[in-house]
Amino acid sequence: MMLWTIFIFLIFLWVLGIVSGFVGSYIHFLLIAAVTVIIISLIKRK
């Protein structure tokens, strides 16, 4: 559940970064990292 909260928060920040054009690349990197962690977490659960 905590991972999903972080994931949603990072998506929000990513969209905000795209809209404002400020620190967009940094937020994009964090989003990719979050997606990777979630995928690894889902794989380990099975």
Biopython code that builds the backbone (N, CA, C, O; Angstrom):
import numpy as np
from Bio.PDB.StructureBuilder import StructureBuilder

atoms = [
    (1, "MET", "N", (0.825, -1.197, 0.000)),
    (1, "MET", "CA", (0.000, 0.000, 0.000)),
    (1, "MET", "C", (0.870, 1.263, 0.000)),
    (1, "MET", "O", (0.557, 2.240, -0.680)),
    (2, "MET", "N", (1.949, 1.232, 0.759)),
    (2, "MET", "CA", (2.846, 2.388, 0.820)),
    (2, "MET", "C", (3.457, 2.683, -0.540)),
    (2, "MET", "O", (3.614, 3.843, -0.921)),
    (3, "LEU", "N", (3.805, 1.615, -1.279)),
    (3, "LEU", "CA", (4.381, 1.818, -2.614)),
    (3, "LEU", "C", (3.394, 2.516, -3.544)),
    (3, "LEU", "O", (3.783, 3.379, -4.330)),
    (4, "TRP", "N", (2.115, 2.143, -3.455)),
    (4, "TRP", "CA", (1.121, 2.780, -4.315)),
    (4, "TRP", "C", (0.958, 4.252, -3.967)),
    (4, "TRP", "O", (0.770, 5.082, -4.856)),
    (5, "THR", "N", (1.028, 4.584, -2.679)),
    (5, "THR", "CA", (0.932, 5.982, -2.266)),
    (5, "THR", "C", (2.089, 6.784, -2.844)),
    (5, "THR", "O", (1.895, 7.880, -3.369)),
    (6, "ILE", "N", (3.293, 6.231, -2.745)),
    (6, "ILE", "CA", (4.475, 6.896, -3.298)),
    (6, "ILE", "C", (4.343, 7.021, -4.812)),
    (6, "ILE", "O", (4.680, 8.055, -5.388)),
    (7, "PHE", "N", (3.854, 5.968, -5.446)),
    (7, "PHE", "CA", (3.688, 5.954, -6.895)),
    (7, "PHE", "C", (2.721, 7.059, -7.348)),
    (7, "PHE", "O", (3.022, 7.804, -8.280)),
    (8, "ILE", "N", (1.575, 7.158, -6.693)),
    (8, "ILE", "CA", (0.589, 8.189, -7.040)),
    (8, "ILE", "C", (1.172, 9.586, -6.815)),
    (8, "ILE", "O", (0.971, 10.490, -7.625)),
    (9, "PHE", "N", (1.897, 9.748, -5.701)),
    (9, "PHE", "CA", (2.517, 11.038, -5.404)),
    (9, "PHE", "C", (3.531, 11.421, -6.477)),
    (9, "PHE", "O", (3.584, 12.576, -6.899)),
    (10, "LEU", "N", (4.335, 10.454, -6.918)),
    (10, "LEU", "CA", (5.336, 10.741, -7.947)),
    (10, "LEU", "C", (4.694, 11.045, -9.295)),
    (10, "LEU", "O", (5.183, 11.893, -10.041)),
    (11, "ILE", "N", (3.597, 10.355, -9.610)),
    (11, "ILE", "CA", (2.880, 10.665, -10.857)),
    (11, "ILE", "C", (2.367, 12.101, -10.807)),
    (11, "ILE", "O", (2.464, 12.836, -11.789)),
    (12, "PHE", "N", (1.819, 12.498, -9.654)),
    (12, "PHE", "CA", (1.337, 13.871, -9.486)),
    (12, "PHE", "C", (2.472, 14.875, -9.693)),
    (12, "PHE", "O", (2.308, 15.869, -10.400)),
    (13, "LEU", "N", (3.626, 14.608, -9.070)),
    (13, "LEU", "CA", (4.771, 15.502, -9.224)),
    (13, "LEU", "C", (5.279, 15.528, -10.658)),
    (13, "LEU", "O", (5.700, 16.572, -11.156)),
    (14, "TRP", "N", (5.238, 14.365, -11.326)),
    (14, "TRP", "CA", (5.696, 14.270, -12.710)),
    (14, "TRP", "C", (4.828, 15.121, -13.618)),
    (14, "TRP", "O", (5.339, 15.874, -14.448)),
    (15, "VAL", "N", (3.502, 15.003, -13.460)),
    (15, "VAL", "CA", (2.578, 15.804, -14.262)),
    (15, "VAL", "C", (2.785, 17.281, -13.966)),
    (15, "VAL", "O", (2.786, 18.109, -14.878)),
    (16, "LEU", "N", (2.957, 17.607, -12.707)),
    (16, "LEU", "CA", (3.201, 18.996, -12.319)),
    (16, "LEU", "C", (4.485, 19.507, -12.969)),
    (16, "LEU", "O", (4.538, 20.649, -13.424)),
    (17, "GLY", "N", (5.508, 18.674, -13.012)),
    (17, "GLY", "CA", (6.770, 19.047, -13.642)),
    (17, "GLY", "C", (6.630, 19.267, -15.139)),
    (17, "GLY", "O", (7.253, 20.170, -15.697)),
    (18, "ILE", "N", (5.821, 18.449, -15.789)),
    (18, "ILE", "CA", (5.601, 18.606, -17.231)),
    (18, "ILE", "C", (4.842, 19.913, -17.496)),
    (18, "ILE", "O", (5.180, 20.669, -18.407)),
    (19, "VAL", "N", (3.816, 20.159, -16.684)),
    (19, "VAL", "CA", (2.996, 21.359, -16.878)),
    (19, "VAL", "C", (3.823, 22.625, -16.652)),
    (19, "VAL", "O", (3.741, 23.572, -17.434)),
    (20, "SER", "N", (4.609, 22.636, -15.594)),
    (20, "SER", "CA", (5.382, 23.834, -15.271)),
    (20, "SER", "C", (6.701, 23.893, -16.039)),
    (20, "SER", "O", (7.272, 24.968, -16.219)),
    (21, "GLY", "N", (7.182, 22.737, -16.491)),
    (21, "GLY", "CA", (8.452, 22.699, -17.203)),
    (21, "GLY", "C", (9.649, 22.836, -16.267)),
    (21, "GLY", "O", (10.777, 23.022, -16.723)),
    (22, "PHE", "N", (9.407, 22.745, -14.968)),
    (22, "PHE", "CA", (10.457, 22.939, -13.960)),
    (22, "PHE", "C", (10.773, 21.601, -13.308)),
    (22, "PHE", "O", (9.868, 20.905, -12.847)),
    (23, "VAL", "N", (12.037, 21.243, -13.266)),
    (23, "VAL", "CA", (12.545, 19.972, -12.740)),
    (23, "VAL", "C", (11.806, 18.759, -13.307)),
    (23, "VAL", "O", (11.651, 17.746, -12.624)),
    (24, "GLY", "N", (11.361, 18.865, -14.532)),
    (24, "GLY", "CA", (10.619, 17.768, -15.173)),
    (24, "GLY", "C", (11.460, 16.524, -15.352)),
    (24, "GLY", "O", (10.973, 15.412, -15.151)),
    (25, "SER", "N", (12.713, 16.694, -15.725)),
    (25, "SER", "CA", (13.565, 15.529, -15.970)),
    (25, "SER", "C", (13.884, 14.793, -14.667)),
    (25, "SER", "O", (13.982, 13.566, -14.656)),
    (26, "TYR", "N", (14.045, 15.537, -13.573)),
    (26, "TYR", "CA", (14.330, 14.910, -12.281)),
    (26, "TYR", "C", (13.121, 14.108, -11.805)),
    (26, "TYR", "O", (13.268, 12.984, -11.325)),
    (27, "ILE", "N", (11.932, 14.683, -11.939)),
    (27, "ILE", "CA", (10.709, 13.983, -11.547)),
    (27, "ILE", "C", (10.506, 12.764, -12.435)),
    (27, "ILE", "O", (10.058, 11.720, -11.960)),
    (28, "HIS", "N", (10.829, 12.883, -13.718)),
    (28, "HIS", "CA", (10.701, 11.760, -14.640)),
    (28, "HIS", "C", (11.600, 10.614, -14.202)),
    (28, "HIS", "O", (11.193, 9.454, -14.253)),
    (29, "PHE", "N", (12.812, 10.925, -13.776)),
    (29, "PHE", "CA", (13.733, 9.904, -13.285)),
    (29, "PHE", "C", (13.167, 9.225, -12.043)),
    (29, "PHE", "O", (13.242, 8.004, -11.913)),
    (30, "LEU", "N", (12.599, 10.013, -11.129)),
    (30, "LEU", "CA", (12.003, 9.440, -9.916)),
    (30, "LEU", "C", (10.816, 8.544, -10.257)),
    (30, "LEU", "O", (10.617, 7.507, -9.624)),
    (31, "LEU", "N", (10.029, 8.940, -11.255)),
    (31, "LEU", "CA", (8.884, 8.124, -11.662)),
    (31, "LEU", "C", (9.349, 6.782, -12.212)),
    (31, "LEU", "O", (8.770, 5.744, -11.892)),
    (32, "ILE", "N", (10.387, 6.799, -13.033)),
    (32, "ILE", "CA", (10.922, 5.551, -13.573)),
    (32, "ILE", "C", (11.422, 4.657, -12.439)),
    (32, "ILE", "O", (11.203, 3.446, -12.458)),
    (33, "ALA", "N", (12.093, 5.253, -11.453)),
    (33, "ALA", "CA", (12.581, 4.489, -10.306)),
    (33, "ALA", "C", (11.411, 3.880, -9.531)),
    (33, "ALA", "O", (11.484, 2.723, -9.118)),
    (34, "ALA", "N", (10.342, 4.642, -9.331)),
    (34, "ALA", "CA", (9.175, 4.154, -8.593)),
    (34, "ALA", "C", (8.503, 3.000, -9.331)),
    (34, "ALA", "O", (8.125, 2.004, -8.714)),
    (35, "VAL", "N", (8.355, 3.127, -10.637)),
    (35, "VAL", "CA", (7.744, 2.062, -11.432)),
    (35, "VAL", "C", (8.591, 0.798, -11.350)),
    (35, "VAL", "O", (8.051, -0.303, -11.236)),
    (36, "THR", "N", (9.900, 0.944, -11.408)),
    (36, "THR", "CA", (10.798, -0.205, -11.311)),
    (36, "THR", "C", (10.637, -0.903, -9.971)),
    (36, "THR", "O", (10.571, -2.131, -9.917)),
    (37, "VAL", "N", (10.574, -0.135, -8.884)),
    (37, "VAL", "CA", (10.405, -0.723, -7.548)),
    (37, "VAL", "C", (9.074, -1.452, -7.443)),
    (37, "VAL", "O", (9.014, -2.537, -6.866)),
    (38, "ILE", "N", (8.015, -0.881, -7.983)),
    (38, "ILE", "CA", (6.693, -1.521, -7.929)),
    (38, "ILE", "C", (6.691, -2.819, -8.719)),
    (38, "ILE", "O", (6.134, -3.818, -8.263)),
    (39, "ILE", "N", (7.298, -2.819, -9.885)),
    (39, "ILE", "CA", (7.353, -4.040, -10.703)),
    (39, "ILE", "C", (8.129, -5.132, -9.975)),
    (39, "ILE", "O", (7.704, -6.287, -9.950)),
    (40, "ILE", "N", (9.266, -4.771, -9.381)),
    (40, "ILE", "CA", (10.052, -5.749, -8.631)),
    (40, "ILE", "C", (9.247, -6.284, -7.450)),
    (40, "ILE", "O", (9.287, -7.480, -7.161)),
    (41, "SER", "N", (8.518, -5.406, -6.769)),
    (41, "SER", "CA", (7.689, -5.811, -5.641)),
    (41, "SER", "C", (6.601, -6.789, -6.072)),
    (41, "SER", "O", (6.344, -7.777, -5.384)),
    (42, "LEU", "N", (5.966, -6.519, -7.199)),
    (42, "LEU", "CA", (4.908, -7.403, -7.696)),
    (42, "LEU", "C", (5.486, -8.767, -8.100)),
    (42, "LEU", "O", (4.853, -9.798, -7.874)),
    (43, "ILE", "N", (6.656, -8.773, -8.681)),
    (43, "ILE", "CA", (7.290, -10.035, -9.091)),
    (43, "ILE", "C", (7.643, -10.876, -7.871)),
    (43, "ILE", "O", (7.448, -12.091, -7.875)),
    (44, "LYS", "N", (8.159, -10.238, -6.834)),
    (44, "LYS", "CA", (8.548, -10.967, -5.611)),
    (44, "LYS", "C", (7.335, -11.534, -4.882)),
    (44, "LYS", "O", (7.455, -12.550, -4.199)),
    (45, "ARG", "N", (6.183, -10.908, -5.010)),
    (45, "ARG", "CA", (4.968, -11.385, -4.341)),
    (45, "ARG", "C", (4.484, -12.706, -4.909)),
    (45, "ARG", "O", (3.926, -13.525, -4.178)),
    (46, "LYS", "N", (4.689, -12.926, -6.197)),
    (46, "LYS", "CA", (4.140, -14.125, -6.852)),
    (46, "LYS", "C", (4.956, -15.352, -6.554)),
    (46, "LYS", "O", (4.630, -16.440, -7.028)),
]
sb = StructureBuilder()
sb.init_structure("model")
sb.init_model(0)
sb.init_chain("A")
sb.init_seg("    ")
for serial, (resi, resn, name, xyz) in enumerate(atoms, 1):
    if name == "N":
        sb.init_residue(resn, " ", resi, " ")
    sb.init_atom(name, np.array(xyz, "f"), 0.0, 1.0, " ", f" {name:<3s}", serial, name[0])
structure = sb.get_structure()
